[in-house]
Amino acid sequence: MGLLMNIYGKRQDLFLPECAFCGISMKDEHRLDNTHTDHDTDLDYIKVFGLLNSDWGSQDGGLFLHGDKAIPMLPTTFVVFDPRIPHSASKITTHKKRIGIDFTVKKYG
């Protein structure tokens, strides 16, 4: 919750700091991600996703794919997104583990 509150402190206009779910993902070159959607019927919810690795670089792959956008995930970068749009991670090209955290929160307004 401390991490979520720090993110909320930067952009209070995007979501309410009421965490409905929190998950951690760990991926490497051996795990392909599946394109998926979340919370298809819960229109009040959005997701906040961030990369926890301090040593992740663009050469490691693992872009955040959201609809037709490919967003580079740099260390400590967080994105707020609509989970009903298909999303996944692009291919990871390293044996290092890409560690991500995601929060499901209520949309602001």
C-alpha positions as CSV (number, residue, x, y, z in Angstrom):
1,M,0.0,0.0,0.0
2,G,2.9,2.4,0.6
3,L,4.0,2.0,-3.0
4,L,0.5,2.6,-4.3
5,M,0.2,5.7,-2.0
6,N,3.4,7.1,-3.5
7,I,2.0,6.7,-7.0
8,Y,-1.3,8.2,-6.0
9,G,0.6,11.2,-4.5
10,K,1.9,12.0,-8.0
11,R,-1.4,11.7,-9.9
12,Q,-4.5,11.9,-7.7
13,D,-6.7,12.6,-10.8
14,L,-6.4,9.1,-12.2
15,F,-7.6,6.7,-9.5
16,L,-8.7,6.2,-5.9
17,P,-6.2,4.5,-3.6
18,E,-8.6,1.7,-2.8
19,C,-6.8,-1.5,-3.7
20,A,-9.1,-4.3,-4.8
21,F,-6.2,-6.6,-5.9
22,C,-2.5,-6.6,-6.0
23,G,-0.3,-9.1,-7.9
24,I,3.3,-9.8,-8.7
25,S,4.6,-11.3,-11.9
26,M,8.0,-12.7,-12.7
27,K,8.9,-13.4,-16.3
28,D,12.1,-14.2,-18.2
29,E,13.1,-15.4,-21.7
30,H,11.6,-18.8,-21.1
31,R,8.1,-17.5,-20.3
32,L,6.0,-16.1,-23.2
33,D,3.2,-13.8,-22.1
34,N,-0.4,-14.2,-23.2
35,T,-2.4,-11.3,-24.5
36,H,-5.4,-11.0,-22.2
37,T,-7.9,-8.6,-20.7
38,D,-9.0,-8.2,-17.0
39,H,-12.1,-7.0,-15.3
40,D,-14.2,-7.2,-18.4
41,T,-17.4,-6.5,-16.5
42,D,-16.0,-4.2,-13.8
43,L,-16.1,-0.9,-15.5
44,D,-15.1,1.0,-12.4
45,Y,-11.7,-0.5,-12.2
46,I,-8.3,0.4,-13.8
47,K,-4.9,-1.1,-13.3
48,V,-1.6,0.4,-12.2
49,F,1.4,-1.6,-13.4
50,G,5.1,-1.1,-12.7
51,L,8.5,-2.6,-13.1
52,L,10.4,-3.2,-9.9
53,N,13.8,-4.2,-11.3
54,S,16.4,-1.5,-10.8
55,D,18.7,-3.0,-13.5
56,W,16.2,-3.5,-16.4
57,G,17.2,-2.0,-19.7
58,S,15.6,-1.7,-23.2
59,Q,18.0,-4.5,-24.4
60,D,16.1,-6.9,-22.0
61,G,12.8,-6.6,-23.9
62,G,9.5,-6.9,-22.0
63,L,7.8,-3.8,-23.3
64,F,4.2,-3.3,-22.0
65,L,1.9,-3.9,-25.0
66,H,-1.5,-2.2,-24.5
67,G,-3.8,-2.2,-27.5
68,D,-1.6,-0.9,-30.4
69,K,0.9,0.8,-28.1
70,A,4.3,-0.5,-27.0
71,I,5.5,1.2,-23.8
72,P,9.1,0.7,-22.7
73,M,9.1,-0.3,-19.0
74,L,12.1,1.4,-17.4
75,P,13.1,0.8,-13.7
76,T,10.4,2.1,-11.3
77,T,8.2,3.2,-14.2
78,F,4.4,2.8,-13.7
79,V,1.6,2.9,-16.1
80,V,-2.1,3.4,-15.4
81,F,-4.3,1.6,-18.0
82,D,-7.7,0.2,-18.9
83,P,-7.5,-3.5,-18.2
84,R,-10.3,-4.2,-20.7
85,I,-8.0,-3.4,-23.6
86,P,-5.9,-6.4,-24.6
87,H,-2.4,-6.2,-23.0
88,S,0.7,-8.3,-22.4
89,A,4.5,-8.1,-22.2
90,S,6.6,-8.3,-25.3
91,K,9.3,-11.0,-25.6
92,I,11.9,-10.9,-22.9
93,T,15.4,-11.4,-24.2
94,T,17.4,-12.1,-21.0
95,H,17.6,-14.7,-18.3
96,K,17.1,-12.0,-15.7
97,K,13.7,-12.0,-14.1
98,R,11.4,-9.1,-15.0
99,I,9.5,-8.4,-11.8
100,G,6.3,-6.4,-12.2
101,I,3.6,-5.4,-9.7
102,D,0.0,-4.5,-10.6
103,F,-2.7,-3.0,-8.5
104,T,-6.4,-3.0,-9.4
105,V,-7.9,0.2,-8.2
106,K,-11.1,2.3,-8.7
107,K,-11.1,4.9,-11.4
108,Y,-11.2,8.5,-10.3
109,G,-14.6,10.2,-10.9
